[in-house]
C-alpha cells in the first residue's frame, strides 16, 4: 500500500491516480470514498452535519479502508493525518507514506483558484488565505512530517511527482 498525504492543493488525488495506473493498483481517494458512502459531497457534509461529524466519518472510513484494502494507492484528505489516531493508523498500515510537500506560495496560487468547494477555506477572503495557510500548515506539519518519505512538489506536474 502507498499512502499520499499533504495539504489541500498539494496534488494528492492527481498523483495517486497516476501512480495507481502505472503500477496496476486500485486507487482510493478517501474523500471520494466518504462521499460515496455518505451519499453527500464533502461541502454538503460540512454544511449539513458539521466538521465534527465529518471528522468522525473520516476516521471510520479511513480505518475501514486500511483494514479491508491492502494493496492500493490511497490518497487522504488534507486534514486526515492530523486528527485522533489517524496518522498512527496510517503509519502502522504501511511504511510507504509520502508527504507531498508544497510551499505556501504554491499552495496559495493553487487554492486561490479552487477555494470555493473547499469548506475549510471557502469562508475566507482571498486576502486572508496566505496567513491562514501559513498557520494551518505550521500546525499540520507536525503530523505530515511523521511520514517516511517527503517529495517537494513545487514546479512539478502531477506526472513528475508520480514518477518520483
Ligand atoms: C480537508 C481537506 C479536504 C477534505 C475536507 C477537509 C482539510 O481534502 O478532506 O474538505 O481539513 O484539509 P483535500 O486535501 O483533498 O482537499
Boltz pocket constraint, residues with backbone or C-beta under 6 A from the ligand:
constraints:
  - pocket:
      binder: B
      contacts: [[A, 6], [A, 7], [A, 8], [A, 9], [A, 12], [A, 31], [A, 42], [A, 76], [A, 77], [A, 78], [A, 79], [A, 80], [A, 117], [A, 118], [A, 119], [A, 120]]
      max_distance: 6.0
